[in-house]
Amino acid sequence: MEHKEPNLRLRFRLPSGAEFEAEGPRSFITEEKDVFLSELGERTATGTPEQIQRKPVVQQALGAVPDIAWDAIIERRGDRQIQLRGKLKAEHSEKEACLVLLAAAERLLNEPKPLATMLAKWLRASGYAILRIDRAIQEGLSQGQIIASGSKRARRYELTGPGKIKAYLLAHELSRTITGRA
């Protein structure tokens, strides 16, 4: 009776967005995973899968974190209050303003998961007339740029990897517009 190696399945996604999926014997999966990782150039000198180097999501996607003049685009009022100094260009909506405000909250206030009430207050102070914050960022939630946790008054919002990338790009664009630097 021949001993057959059981079929296994491995599936993962790197912060860069690259995905891997393989099904078959352990040896096949190991070979395919090693080829995949070596082609991406994300293996360390030792080459073990557990030691995959990971850069911050924004730096990995953009090559470097863009130069953003946070003080030029964000006005701080009090201890926990922020607002945009200028509105984003006409083609951008409240969702994009929320992305920038969430990035600014993480960067300036060290608040990666602000409450929905705080975010709504910041957005209104920035000149966006919204009634409900959940409706303003519904598109960001469905596109996977924002994660929501909690419920009702304790609801918190957080940027995902793709959300951070877009937020930093929008903040960089707004920073260039306000400061006049290219």
N, C-alpha and C positions, 0 to 999 in steps of 0.2 A: 504494500500500500504506500503510495507516494504522499509525502508530507507537503501540502501546499501552503505557501505563505499567505496569510489573510490579507484581503484588500483593505487598505486604509485610505483615508481622505484627508488632505490638508488644504486649507484655504486661509489666506491672510491678505491684508491690505496694508501697505506702508504709508506713512504720513504724506509721501509725495503723491499718493493716489494710485501707485502701481499695485496691481492685484496679481495674486498667484493662486492657482487652484490645480491640484493633481489628485488622481485616484489610482491606486494600484498597490503593488507590494512596497514594503518599506524601502528597499534598495532603489526602486524606480523613483519614488517620491524624493528621496534624498538626493539622487543625481539631478533630477529636474530642478529642485530647489536651489542646489549649488550653482547650476548653470544660470538660472534666473538671477540670483543675487550677484554673481560675478559679472553678468552683463550690465547690471545696474551700477556696478562699481561701488556698492555700498558695504562691501565686506571688509573687515579689519585685516590686519596683517596675519593674525592667527587663523582667520577664516571660519571660526565657529559661528553657526547661525545665531546663537544667543548674544553674540557680540556685534551685531549689526550697528553701525554708526548711524545716529539720527541727529540731524541738524534741526533747529527750530523750524516749525512748519513754514513760516513766512520766509525765512532765509533760504530754505530749501527750494521753495517755489520761485522766488525772485532772484536768487543768486546772492543777494544781500538785502538787509532790511533797508527800506527807502528812508531817505533823510526827511524827517517830518518835524516841522517847527510846532510842537504841541502848544507852546505858549501863544503862538500866533493864531491858532485855529480854535483854541478852547479858552474860555473865560471862566475862572474859578470865582465863585461867590460863596463865601463862608467855608465851612469845613468839608461838607459833602456835596456841594452844589456845583455843577458844571453846565456850560451851555456852549453851543457853537457860536463863534464870532461872526460867521457869515453862513448863508445858506449854500447848499450844494447847487450845481448847475440845474437848470430847469428839467432836464431829462431824468433826474434822480428824484426818488420819492422819500417818504418818511422812513421807509425800510432802510435805505442807504444811510440816512442821517442816524438812525438807531445803531447801525453797524459801527459808524465812526464814534458815536457816544459810548458804546460798549468797549471799544478799543481804548478810548481815552480814559474811561473809568478804571480799566485794568492797569493802564500805564501810569496814570497820574494819581489815582486815589487808592491804588492797590486793592481794587474791588472787582474781581473777575466775574462775580455773579450778583449784579445789583438787583434789587427788588423791582418789580414791574412798576410800582408807584413812583419810585425814584426815576426810572427811565422815562416814564410819561411826563414827569415834572421837568426833566432836562429837555425833552423834546419840545414841550410847550414853550419853555423859556427860550429855546432856539428859534422860535418863530413858526413852528409847524402847528397848525390848528388840528388837533386830533381829539376824538371823543374817547376811543378805547385803544390802548396800546396793543392789545392782542390782535386787533384787526389791522393795525398799522404794520405789524411785522409778520403777519400770517404767511406772506410769500417767502420771507427769510426762513421761517420754520419749515415750510414744505420743501424748500430748496436745500435744506441741510446746512444753512449758514449759521443758524442760531439753534440752541438747545434750550428748552423750557423745562423747569423742574418746580415742584411744589404746586399748590393750588390756591385759588382765590387771592387773598391779600398777601399770602406768603410766596407768591409766584416769583421765580427768579429766572433771569435770562443769561445765557453764556454763549460766547462765540465758539464755533467749531473751527477746525483748521482752514477750510475754504472760506469761512466767514471772516477769519482774521486776515487772510490774504486780501480779500475784497475791501475790508475796512482800512487796511494800511494803504492800499492803492488809492482809495477815495480820500483818505486823510492827506496823502502826499499831493494829490491833485488840488485839494482845497488849500493846503499849505503853499503850494506854488502860486495859486491864484491870489491869495492874501498877501504874501511877501513879495510877489513879483519876480521871484527867482525861478529859473528854468530847471 
